[in-house]
Amino acid sequence: MLERAKGLVKKVTLEVVYEVVDERTKEILEVIKKIEERQEEDFRYLNQKIDTQIGQVRNEMGQLRQEIGQLRQEIGQLRNEMGQIRQEMTQMREEFKSEIHRLDEKIDRMNQEFKSEVQRLDEKIDRMNQRIDTVIQMLSEILRSK
């Protein structure tokens, strides 16, 4: 009987232990389930936040790409304008060279004309001096003869 009572106590004790273990296991499983649910909510929240931030970064990258494209266009326009200015400068240099050459030729021509005119006047003055000398000689002869 004692053995039977011991067996019965063991059995009851085991059943109580099993019940306690079952209850504790259920509690632990509930806590684990709550933790998993909370983790899942946190992951969803973090994923949404990451997706939002990725979207914002992509938008900013798109804006930066547009700005870079605009800057490239402006640089291209500036390069074109610089090329046009260089062409205009080259053309103006050629025009200045031509004009300077034309003016040099004109100055040379005018100098030559001036020299010719001076020479002509010198010759005229020489002739007039000769005439004056002749007149003076004639007057001198006339005065002597009287």
KOLLUMZA-594464 format. One record per residue (C-alpha): residue number from 1; residue in one letter; x, y, z. Coordinates in nm, 4 decimals. Last residue first. Example, Ala and Ser with C-alpha at 12.3 -4.5 7.8 and 13.67 -1.06 7.14 Angstrom:
<sites>
k  r  X  Y  Z
2  s  1.3670  -0.1060  0.7140
1  a  1.2300  -0.4500  0.7800
</sites>
This chain:
<sites>
k  r  X  Y  Z
146  k  7.2172  15.5603  -11.6079
145  s  7.3805  15.2441  -11.7175
144  r  7.4647  15.1387  -11.3766
143  l  7.1048  15.1591  -11.2617
142  i  6.9869  14.9595  -11.5569
141  e  7.2509  14.7017  -11.4955
140  s  7.1490  14.6715  -11.1312
139  l  6.7910  14.6501  -11.2261
138  m  6.8720  14.3734  -11.4707
137  q  7.0773  14.1957  -11.2095
136  i  6.8007  14.2322  -10.9542
135  v  6.5481  14.1063  -11.2085
134  t  6.7711  13.8069  -11.2847
133  d  6.8237  13.7354  -10.9192
132  i  6.4494  13.7640  -10.8629
131  r  6.3969  13.5323  -11.1581
130  q  6.6488  13.2861  -11.0147
129  n  6.4882  13.3110  -10.6729
128  m  6.1506  13.2456  -10.8343
127  r  6.2932  12.9430  -11.0086
126  d  6.4420  12.8148  -10.6817
125  i  6.1130  12.8801  -10.5013
124  k  5.9315  12.6795  -10.7676
123  e  6.1825  12.3978  -10.7327
122  d  6.1449  12.4024  -10.3577
121  l  5.7668  12.4088  -10.4004
120  r  5.7830  12.1031  -10.6277
119  q  6.0140  11.9285  -10.3801
118  v  5.7786  12.0108  -10.0935
117  e  5.4834  11.8854  -10.2992
116  s  5.6648  11.5666  -10.3869
115  k  5.7644  11.5155  -10.0243
114  f  5.4031  11.5737  -9.9181
113  e  5.2746  11.3349  -10.1835
112  q  5.5226  11.0710  -10.0659
111  n  5.4233  11.1284  -9.7069
110  m  5.0555  11.1029  -9.8093
109  r  5.1242  10.7729  -9.9905
108  d  5.3159  10.6353  -9.6940
107  i  5.0378  10.7463  -9.4590
106  k  4.7781  10.5838  -9.6859
105  e  4.9805  10.2632  -9.6995
104  d  5.0122  10.2597  -9.3221
103  l  4.6377  10.3285  -9.2937
102  r  4.5575  10.0321  -9.5196
101  h  4.7955  9.8080  -9.3231
100  i  4.6414  9.9232  -8.9938
99  e  4.2936  9.8586  -9.1352
98  s  4.3888  9.5129  -9.2553
97  k  4.5524  9.4283  -8.9229
96  f  4.2491  9.5633  -8.7385
95  e  4.0146  9.3543  -8.9557
94  e  4.2279  9.0455  -8.8971
93  r  4.2295  9.1095  -8.5238
92  m  3.8508  9.1669  -8.5349
91  q  3.8008  8.8305  -8.7079
90  t  4.0164  8.6551  -8.4509
89  m  3.8281  8.8289  -8.1683
88  e  3.4945  8.7349  -8.3261
87  q  3.6054  8.3732  -8.3544
86  r  3.7228  8.3742  -7.9933
85  i  3.3915  8.5279  -7.8872
84  q  3.2030  8.2586  -8.0771
83  g  3.4102  7.9871  -7.9109
82  m  3.3520  8.1448  -7.5700
81  e  2.9784  8.1554  -7.6421
80  n  2.9814  7.7881  -7.7345
79  r  3.1765  7.7024  -7.4199
78  l  2.9313  7.9054  -7.2137
77  q  2.6398  7.7208  -7.3744
76  g  2.8025  7.3859  -7.2991
75  i  2.8659  7.4911  -6.9403
74  e  2.5025  7.5983  -6.9128
73  q  2.3894  7.2629  -7.0504
72  r  2.6172  7.0780  -6.8084
71  l  2.4810  7.2890  -6.5230
70  q  2.1258  7.2006  -6.6274
69  g  2.2132  6.8310  -6.6361
68  i  2.3789  6.8580  -6.2950
67  e  2.0668  7.0295  -6.1634
66  q  1.8504  6.7531  -6.3068
65  r  2.0769  6.4869  -6.1568
64  l  2.0637  6.6674  -5.8221
63  q  1.6841  6.6714  -5.8385
62  g  1.6784  6.3002  -5.9167
61  m  1.9199  6.2316  -5.6328
60  e  1.6974  6.4322  -5.3995
59  n  1.3973  6.2290  -5.5095
58  r  1.5919  5.9049  -5.4665
57  v  1.7007  6.0139  -5.1182
56  q  1.3404  6.0950  -5.0301
55  g  1.2226  5.7571  -5.1589
54  i  1.4996  5.5803  -4.9673
53  q  1.3908  5.7714  -4.6563
52  t  1.0316  5.6645  -4.7026
51  d  1.1311  5.3026  -4.7718
50  i  1.3540  5.3045  -4.4618
49  k  1.0678  5.4454  -4.2509
48  q  0.8261  5.1907  -4.3922
47  n  1.0771  4.9103  -4.3282
46  l  1.1372  5.0410  -3.9748
45  y  0.7624  5.0485  -3.9032
44  r  0.7144  4.7024  -4.0522
43  f  1.0127  4.5710  -3.8537
42  d  0.8757  4.7289  -3.5342
41  e  0.5340  4.5754  -3.5980
40  e  0.6952  4.2351  -3.6597
39  q  0.9077  4.2735  -3.3477
38  r  0.5954  4.3590  -3.1489
37  e  0.4161  4.0568  -3.2870
36  e  0.7198  3.8373  -3.2123
35  i  0.7414  3.9758  -2.8575
34  k  0.3704  3.9168  -2.8069
33  k  0.4076  3.5609  -2.9385
32  i  0.7087  3.5019  -2.7111
31  v  0.5103  3.6324  -2.4140
30  e  0.2202  3.4037  -2.5106
29  l  0.4588  3.1098  -2.5537
28  i  0.6102  3.1801  -2.2105
27  e  0.2642  3.1914  -2.0545
26  k  0.1635  2.8683  -2.2306
25  t  0.4898  2.7029  -2.1197
24  r  0.4248  2.8185  -1.7632
23  e  0.0773  2.6705  -1.7737
22  d  0.2036  2.3451  -1.9274
21  v  0.4954  2.3250  -1.6795
20  v  0.2539  2.3844  -1.3908
19  e  0.0166  2.1231  -1.5323
18  y  0.3017  1.8793  -1.5891
17  v  0.4319  1.9367  -1.2348
16  v  0.0832  1.8841  -1.0981
15  e  0.0489  1.5669  -1.3042
14  l  0.3899  1.4490  -1.1920
13  t  0.3016  1.5163  -0.8292
12  v  -0.0242  1.3311  -0.8732
11  k  0.1574  1.0347  -1.0273
10  k  0.4300  1.0409  -0.7702
9  v  0.1766  1.0637  -0.4948
8  l  -0.0072  0.7691  -0.6501
7  g  0.3104  0.5684  -0.6826
6  k  0.3976  0.6483  -0.3233
5  a  0.0492  0.5517  -0.2183
4  r  0.0821  0.2293  -0.4120
3  e  0.4078  0.1683  -0.2587
2  l  0.2723  0.2343  0.0772
1  m  0.0000  0.0000  0.0000
</sites>
